[in-house]
Every structure is written in C-alpha cells, then in structure tokens.
C-alpha cells in the first residue's frame, strides 16, 4: 500500500531516499512524499485516517487528488498538513539573473546569470563583457558599451551561437532535444527550473513528471502542442510562446483524413496534457473537442466575424451557449476544432448559425442573470451533418443526474486572463462544484442564486473562468466520459476570493433544450 505524506517542514534533500515532488504556493513549501508502509520516517502523521484537505492549499489538493487517482490509493491515508515556511527564492538576491530552484543542496536555489554578469548573485560585471568569451562554437565576441554581441561561424545561430545548423525538430517536436532557447519573437526562454514559473503558475516538473526532456531553458514540447515552446517573461508577466526552431525538411507521416462520420459517441476527448500559464492552462487540439467559438458581426455586414462567447457542441447541428451572448441585429457563425483564434487551423470547422433560441424565462438584472442559456441551430454542411465528427470535433454528453458538491470539473474558453486581456489560445482550468448552501452564504452570493444556477470555482481565488468565457462549458468527467454540467454565465470579477463564477445550471432545463433540438422544431426566441 502506498501512503502519501505532506511534510510540514523543509527537510534536507539528502535525507530523502525516494523521488520527491515539490509544490510551491505563495509563501509555502511542502514536500509531497511517496512512502511505503514498511518504511519508517520521522514525521508527525495521522495514522490510518482520511486526509482532510480543507486546510491544504488548492495546488496541493489538486496534486494529491491527481496522484491518488493515478495510484488508486484507498480512502485511508497517512498524512499531515503543511505549515507556512518561507520560500527559498523570496529573499534571494540574483541581480541580473533568475532564481532557479535547486533541491540538491542548500540553500535550495541558485542564481542563473545573464551574460556578461557573473558571481553567485549575478551582480558582478567583468572588466570586459568579452572576458571570458561568452560566445559558443567558435563565435567571436564583439564588445560594446557594457554590452556585447556574438558573431557566429559555420552556420551557428542564436544570441550566444549555441544553435547548430542541424538543430531542428521532426513532427510536432515531442522528441526534440536541441538547444534553441528563443521564441519566434526573439525573447529568451525561462529556465524550466525558474522560480518565476512556479511562483506564477505550477512547477513544470510536476505538470510533466512523465516527460524526461526538460533541460535548462531549451525549447521543448511536453504537452502535445504543434511545435516546441517555452515559458517567457513578457511585460513582467508569465506567458509562453512557440520557439524559433526549424522543422525538419524530412517528410513526416500525415494525419489520416477525418471525413464525415456519424457521431459515434459523446464525451470522449484526447488525453488532457496541459501546461499552467497565467490565468489558466493552454489546451492542445482535441482536449476539449466540444468547445465552440461563437463569433458575430452586424447583420448584413461583409466584415469579419469576431469572437464573442464560447459554446458547447451537444449534437451535430446544435450548440449550447449563454443567453446573454445573443444580441439583436447580429449574425453568427461557430468555429470548432481549433484552439487558436488568431490563425486558421487545419482542424477548424466554420459553420453558419441559422437559428437562435433563448430560454423563455431568461432574465437579466444588474446583479445576476437567470435562466442564462440558449441554443444555436447550425446550417447543414454535408447532409445530414452540420458539424462533422473528427478527433478534434466531438459532442459533450448530457448528464442524467447532478454531480455532488466537491466534484472536480473543468472550465475552458478564450476568456480573460488574470491580466485582463483576452487569450488567443484556448485555456482551461480545474474548478470545484460548490454546494448551494455554501454559495448562498452572505459573504459569497447570498440570495442572488436561484434554482437555475449552480456554483463552481475556487473560493480561495486565483484561476477561474472570467467574463470572456461566457457560454463556455463546465464539464465534469465520470469513468472517462465528459458531461456538460453548466454554461459559464456570470460572476463578480475574475478569480476573486469568495467569488466563484456562476454557470447557469443546465440540469433544471434539460428537457427544454432537448425538446428544442428535436428534428422539426421551429420555435424561435
């Protein structure tokens, strides 16, 4: 039997004999250890009692929940709780460098200097920025005023001439192990061990524990993206971008043609492999195949459509969205399959909307939205199909019973990040269903809630769905099948403490949108 222990103190790494996963949240460090029943370890624990996660940070809760599911650990666990320990990089003085987490030796961090800065704290400038020569592979250092540049030789490129002319990737770059470390915009990548990543997101070595290629600040593709990428610091915030690395000219196997097909099943997606970014996790194609971009323009206009809201594909010709996304004198289309709004992707399906149906009891008030659901009927593109089933386009299942409070579910969409800018990349975040009684307490939403709503989010604040995610799905998974449980509707702010987003509850009006989506229905809003 495997037992999980969250240790309340920072222990010397050398005393730990087994792999350790570290979790950093705000100013708290915790060791998450896998300890067999037979081993003795000097920790204060609750013997043979179920772990109560109520006092544990959301990030530790998430990690333990995922690990418990993966290892199939029984309900009875050995555990103790985290206590606040000052994080190792909080007071690190790294000058012109980056604080990297290093668990191999005290003080458990090191400073990675940006040339020409040197020294353990990256504050020392040499007499000449070219001494010693920072350029690699025979490159010549050309001195400037406290700066330098490298003149590369023999086809090498990069700021320090570290990229060989043969450095390229095959396919999507999942096996790429080169040394390119700049993005397509020319921004230097952050080291995968960078404290800045962990502080603003989640440790890549936790997220990608089954990927063995993360190294220094080299571009990698640990999550099935279209090409290698890396984390970067841009305008003082954590984000990511694809890398300036060449694709191999060698032919690669092409994807099989996914032509028209009967929608064989609902609620099945590609394995969810994501990376945490500021305000959510970026999604790769097929992870949320029911996700829809609802786009609009003025009726009769010849202009371009613009993204307005999200939506959920529930059958080949029907999309569920939020009622407040439907505006007068507008025409709509939906885009399915892709994940990036700024470019056309090969898996995209763009389909006109021919009918909008708003719930007859939809009501908008300054404080809340009620019965905030609507249906979109799509145009037939290849009779009898509207949307065509592919590995990137599938329907979400409709639930036959509600999920309990505390259930971990997923929201997705192109909504606002914590920086209040719309994301061109589809994002997702894990949230928890919150009981109606809890959500009706005065400090949360009080009497604003009614039976048409459910409450989901993270009461501690942080990643949550934002206003820009309106109409997007709240999906809960059960035994490998995904059920649309709600439509993102309204909330106060974005990721605020004690203000979880309120998706309109579809369970109450299940028969309403099933009745409308029957063949031959002609009723309109």
Residue, then its C-alpha position, 0 to 999 in steps of 0.5 A: x500500500x502506498x501512503x502519501x505524506x505532506x511534510x510540514x517542514x523543509x527537510x534536507x534533500x539528502x535525507x530523502x531516499x525516494x523521488x520527491x515532488x515539490x509544490x510551491x504556493x505563495x509563501x509555502x513549501x511542502x514536500x509531497x512524499x511517496x512512502x511505503x508502509x514498511x518504511x519508517x520516517x520521522x514525521x508527525x502523521x495521522x495514522x490510518x485516517x482520511x486526509x482532510x484537505x480543507x486546510x491544504x492549499x488548492x495546488x496541493x489538493x489538486x496534486x494529491x487528488x491527481x496522484x491518488x487517482x493515478x495510484x488508486x490509493x484507498x480512502x485511508x491515508x497517512x498524512x499531515x498538513x503543511x505549515x507556512x515556511x518561507x520560500x527559498x527564492x523570496x529573499x534571494x538576491x540574483x541581480x541580473x539573473x533568475x532564481x532557479x530552484x535547486x533541491x540538491x543542496x542548500x540553500x535550495x536555489x541558485x542564481x542563473x546569470x545573464x551574460x556578461x554578469x557573473x558571481x553567485x548573485x549575478x551582480x558582478x560585471x567583468x572588466x570586459x563583457x568579452x572576458x571570458x568569451x561568452x560566445x559558443x562554437x567558435x563565435x567571436x565576441x564583439x564588445x560594446x558599451x557594457x554590452x556585447x554581441x556574438x558573431x557566429x561561424x559555420x552556420x551557428x545561430x542564436x544570441x550566444x551561437x549555441x544553435x547548430x545548423x542541424x538543430x531542428x525538430x521532426x513532427x510536432x517536436x515531442x522528441x526534440x532535444x536541441x538547444x534553441x532557447x528563443x521564441x519566434x519573437x526573439x525573447x529568451x526562454x525561462x529556465x524550466x527550473x525558474x522560480x518565476x514559473x512556479x511562483x506564477x503558475x505550477x512547477x513544470x516538473x510536476x505538470x510533466x513528471x512523465x516527460x524526461x526532456x526538460x533541460x535548462x531553458x531549451x525549447x521543448x514540447x511536453x504537452x502535445x502542442x504543434x511545435x516546441x515552446x517555452x515559458x517567457x517573461x513578457x511585460x513582467x508577466x508569465x506567458x509562453x510562446x512557440x520557439x524559433x526552431x526549424x522543422x525538419x525538411x524530412x517528410x513526416x507521416x500525415x494525419x489520416x483524413x477525418x471525413x464525415x462520420x456519424x457521431x459515434x459517441x459523446x464525451x470522449x476527448x484526447x488525453x488532457x496534457x496541459x501546461x499552467x500559464x497565467x490565468x489558466x492552462x493552454x489546451x492542445x487540439x482535441x482536449x476539449x473537442x466540444x468547445x465552440x467559438x461563437x463569433x458575430x458581426x452586424x447583420x448584413x455586414x461583409x466584415x469579419x466575424x469576431x469572437x464573442x462567447x464560447x459554446x458547447x457542441x451537444x449534437x451535430x447541428x446544435x450548440x449550447x451557449x449563454x443567453x446573454x451572448x445573443x444580441x439583436x441585429x447580429x449574425x453568427x457563425x461557430x468555429x470548432x476544432x481549433x484552439x487558436x483564434x488568431x490563425x486558421x487551423x487545419x482542424x477548424x470547422x466554420x459553420x453558419x448559425x441559422x437559428x437562435x433560441x433563448x430560454x423563455x424565462x431568461x432574465x437579466x438584472x444588474x446583479x445576476x442573470x437567470x435562466x442564462x442559456x440558449x441554443x444555436x441551430x447550425x446550417x447543414x454542411x454535408x447532409x445530414x451533418x452540420x458539424x462533422x465528427x473528427x478527433x478534434x470535433x466531438x459532442x459533450x454528453x448530457x448528464x442524467x443526474x447532478x454531480x455532488x458538491x466537491x466534484x472536480x470539473x473543468x472550465x475552458x474558453x478564450x476568456x480573460x486572463x488574470x491580466x485582463x486581456x483576452x487569450x488567443x489560445x484556448x485555456x482551461x482550468x480545474x474548478x470545484x462544484x460548490x454546494x448551494x448552501x455554501x454559495x448562498x452564504x452572505x459573504x459569497x452570493x447570498x440570495x442572488x442564486x436561484x434554482x437555475x444556477x449552480x456554483x463552481x470555482x475556487x473560493x480561495x481565488x486565483x484561476x477561474x473562468x472570467x467574463x470572456x468565457x461566457x457560454x463556455x462549458x463546465x464539464x465534469x468527467x465520470x469513468x472517462x466520459x465528459x458531461x456538460x454540467x453548466x454554461x459559464x454565465x456570470x460572476x463578480x470579477x475574475x478569480x476573486x476570493x469568495x467569488x466563484x463564477x456562476x454557470x447557469x445550471x443546465x440540469x433544471x432545463x434539460x428537457x427544454x433544450x432537448x425538446x428544442x433540438x428535436x428534428x422539426x422544431x421551429x420555435x424561435x426566441 
